[in-house]
Amino acid sequence: MKKLNIGIYLSLLLMVVGLCSCGERKSNTKVVLNEVLIENESNFQDDYGIHSAWIEIFNRSFGSTDLAGCLLKASSQPGDTATYFIPKGDVLTVIKPRQHALFWTDGEPNRGTFHTNFKLNTTADNWIGLYDSGRKLLDQIVIPAGTLQANQSYARISDAAKEWEVKGASADKYVTPSTNNRTINSHAKKEKFEEHDSNGIGLAISAMSVVFSGLLLLFILFKLVGKISVNLSRRNAMKVKGITDKKEAKEKKLGEAPSEVFAAIAMAMHEMQNDVHDVEETVLTITRVKRSYSPWSSKIYTLRENPQKK
């Protein structure tokens, strides 16, 4: 009875853990607010050719994430919170790994899925929150009043980074809608390697070491496999012949294939690789000979019929 109760308890515990893990997989905990532009005078245009404020969302995971059913909320005054429900059924709400989605805060939701029903305030603080379909807060940001000027954005230093900064005030910090917040023009590891090994000697030594290490491991692996197979075949041969002494079995070379077998295998492999297997030089041609029927040459007339019994 106690074992039965323990089994039921463990089953329920595993079921609860499984449900919790499934719930975690379905939640969009990998999407974050990445960049916000409040006053758009001459920056990026929407699909209608209008300069509108926008909010950028970034998928920092390495799997696709669907924003359908999520909520975008914004507030510039206490108690005055606007909520935009991201519609379902639009395939474009699926963000690919490490990609972005741009929502226009123009107060015109009838223009499409990515046009919200609220606008951002250019003179007051702006609080923006992102919620999943279960009303769980995923990310939020507060942009203080006066922080941004026209055509400037408040963005993370790099995608999904913790620190935020103002972009658009200088040439090296430019606004990046629907693209990476920081563009990397160099490869730090490559440059460091070139600095310490300009002639490539270290790279050659490393590559040769990897190759020889791999060959050595393969040699050891095949050696072990060969020994194990020989020991198994020797043990089976000892059982068949009734020999219990290992030294005697080793002297009689039980389980070891004779050299003729290896020679035959090598020859078969050679023929297979050179396409010479079952190739004959002589070509036989068989021609069918037609013979006309004649009753004079028929054998049925030379046979004696059995007498009929009356």
Secondary structure, DSSP 8 states (H G I E B T S, - for coil): -HHHHHHHHHHHHHHHHHHHHHHHHHS-TTEEEEEEE---SSS-B-TTS-B--EEEEEE-SSS-EE-TT-EEEEEEETTEEEEEE--SS-GGGEE-TT-EEEEE-BS-GGG-TTB-S-B--SSS-EEEEEE-TTS-EEEEEEE-TTS--TT-EEEESSTT-S-EEEESSSSSS---TTS-SS---S-HHHHHHHHH-SSSHHHHHHHHHHHHHHHHHHHHHHHHHHHHHHHHHHHHHHHHHT---HHHHHHTTTT---HHHHHHHHHHHHHHHTT-TT--S-------------TTS-GGGTS-------
